[in-house]
Amino acid sequence: MNTSSHGRIAANDYLTALQSVLINTLASDSYVCQAGECRHYLFNLHHSEALLNVDSQGCLSLFNHWPVAD
């Protein structure tokens, strides 16, 4: 298996794990971005925070995911 395949598998595993956590978590905050092009949803997770966007066409995307200092 080459490095590219390992990267895809790791990315898929990461997104699958994050998705399972997000499914069971309500957004702690939401707001319209400064340009008014999308709505941000902030999720406070166990050891991290995630920011998801929904654009005017309804497309959902992971904008950011970062660790939180304990």
CYANA upper distance limits for C-alpha pairs under 8 A (distance plus 0.5 A):
  1 MET  CA      5 SER  CA      6.71
  1 MET  CA      6 HIS  CA      7.48
  2 ASN  CA      6 HIS  CA      6.99
  3 THR  CA      7 GLY  CA      6.66
  4 SER  CA      8 ARG  CA      6.82
  5 SER  CA      9 ILE  CA      6.70
  6 HIS  CA     10 ALA  CA      6.57
  7 GLY  CA     11 ALA  CA      6.55
  8 ARG  CA     12 ASN  CA      6.53
  9 ILE  CA     13 ASP  CA      6.60
 10 ALA  CA     14 TYR  CA      6.60
 11 ALA  CA     15 LEU  CA      6.67
 12 ASN  CA     16 THR  CA      6.53
 13 ASP  CA     17 ALA  CA      6.66
 14 TYR  CA     18 LEU  CA      6.67
 15 LEU  CA     19 GLN  CA      6.41
 16 THR  CA     20 SER  CA      6.80
 17 ALA  CA     21 VAL  CA      7.04
 18 LEU  CA     22 LEU  CA      6.68
 19 GLN  CA     23 ILE  CA      6.58
 20 SER  CA     24 ASN  CA      7.45
 21 VAL  CA     25 THR  CA      7.03
 21 VAL  CA     45 LEU  CA      8.16
 22 LEU  CA     26 LEU  CA      8.05
 22 LEU  CA     43 PHE  CA      8.15
 25 THR  CA     43 PHE  CA      7.68
 25 THR  CA     45 LEU  CA      8.06
 26 LEU  CA     43 PHE  CA      7.34
 27 ALA  CA     41 TYR  CA      6.42
 27 ALA  CA     42 LEU  CA      5.95
 27 ALA  CA     43 PHE  CA      5.15
 27 ALA  CA     44 ASN  CA      7.82
 28 SER  CA     41 TYR  CA      8.06
 28 SER  CA     42 LEU  CA      6.21
 28 SER  CA     43 PHE  CA      5.97
 28 SER  CA     44 ASN  CA      6.91
 29 ASP  CA     41 TYR  CA      6.40
 29 ASP  CA     42 LEU  CA      5.68
 29 ASP  CA     43 PHE  CA      7.77
 30 SER  CA     39 ARG  CA      7.31
 30 SER  CA     40 HIS  CA      5.90
 30 SER  CA     41 TYR  CA      4.90
 30 SER  CA     42 LEU  CA      6.59
 31 TYR  CA     39 ARG  CA      6.07
 31 TYR  CA     40 HIS  CA      5.91
 31 TYR  CA     41 TYR  CA      7.36
 32 VAL  CA     36 GLY  CA      6.27
 32 VAL  CA     37 GLU  CA      8.07
 32 VAL  CA     38 CYS  CA      6.42
 32 VAL  CA     39 ARG  CA      4.79
 32 VAL  CA     40 HIS  CA      6.58
 33 CYS  CA     37 GLU  CA      7.02
 33 CYS  CA     38 CYS  CA      6.29
 33 CYS  CA     39 ARG  CA      6.35
 33 CYS  CA     40 HIS  CA      6.99
 37 GLU  CA     55 ASP  CA      6.67
 37 GLU  CA     56 SER  CA      6.96
 38 CYS  CA     53 ASN  CA      6.72
 38 CYS  CA     54 VAL  CA      5.97
 38 CYS  CA     55 ASP  CA      4.68
 38 CYS  CA     56 SER  CA      6.51
 39 ARG  CA     53 ASN  CA      6.04
 39 ARG  CA     54 VAL  CA      5.84
 39 ARG  CA     55 ASP  CA      6.98
 40 HIS  CA     51 LEU  CA      6.88
 40 HIS  CA     52 LEU  CA      6.15
 40 HIS  CA     53 ASN  CA      5.09
 40 HIS  CA     54 VAL  CA      7.20
 41 TYR  CA     51 LEU  CA      6.06
 41 TYR  CA     52 LEU  CA      5.65
 41 TYR  CA     53 ASN  CA      6.78
 42 LEU  CA     49 GLU  CA      7.58
 42 LEU  CA     50 ALA  CA      6.38
 42 LEU  CA     51 LEU  CA      5.15
 42 LEU  CA     52 LEU  CA      7.12
 43 PHE  CA     49 GLU  CA      6.06
 43 PHE  CA     50 ALA  CA      5.62
 43 PHE  CA     51 LEU  CA      6.81
 44 ASN  CA     48 SER  CA      7.01
 44 ASN  CA     49 GLU  CA      5.20
 44 ASN  CA     50 ALA  CA      7.26
 45 LEU  CA     49 GLU  CA      5.88
 45 LEU  CA     50 ALA  CA      7.84
 47 HIS  CA     67 PRO  CA      6.45
 47 HIS  CA     68 VAL  CA      6.04
 47 HIS  CA     69 ALA  CA      8.12
 47 HIS  CA     70 ASP  CA      8.01
 48 SER  CA     65 HIS  CA      7.50
 48 SER  CA     66 TRP  CA      6.02
 48 SER  CA     67 PRO  CA      4.57
 48 SER  CA     68 VAL  CA      5.24
 49 GLU  CA     65 HIS  CA      6.20
 49 GLU  CA     66 TRP  CA      6.06
 49 GLU  CA     67 PRO  CA      6.88
 49 GLU  CA     68 VAL  CA      7.21
 50 ALA  CA     62 LEU  CA      8.04
 50 ALA  CA     63 PHE  CA      8.18
 50 ALA  CA     64 ASN  CA      6.17
 50 ALA  CA     65 HIS  CA      4.74
 50 ALA  CA     66 TRP  CA      7.04
 51 LEU  CA     62 LEU  CA      6.84
 51 LEU  CA     63 PHE  CA      5.93
 51 LEU  CA     64 ASN  CA      5.58
 51 LEU  CA     65 HIS  CA      6.80
 52 LEU  CA     60 LEU  CA      7.41
 52 LEU  CA     61 SER  CA      6.12
 52 LEU  CA     62 LEU  CA      5.06
 52 LEU  CA     63 PHE  CA      5.68
 52 LEU  CA     64 ASN  CA      7.49
 53 ASN  CA     59 CYS  CA      8.34
 53 ASN  CA     60 LEU  CA      6.10
 53 ASN  CA     61 SER  CA      5.76
 53 ASN  CA     62 LEU  CA      6.90
 53 ASN  CA     63 PHE  CA      6.64
 54 VAL  CA     58 GLY  CA      6.03
 54 VAL  CA     59 CYS  CA      5.87
 54 VAL  CA     60 LEU  CA      5.06
 54 VAL  CA     61 SER  CA      7.09
 55 ASP  CA     59 CYS  CA      5.92
 55 ASP  CA     60 LEU  CA      7.37
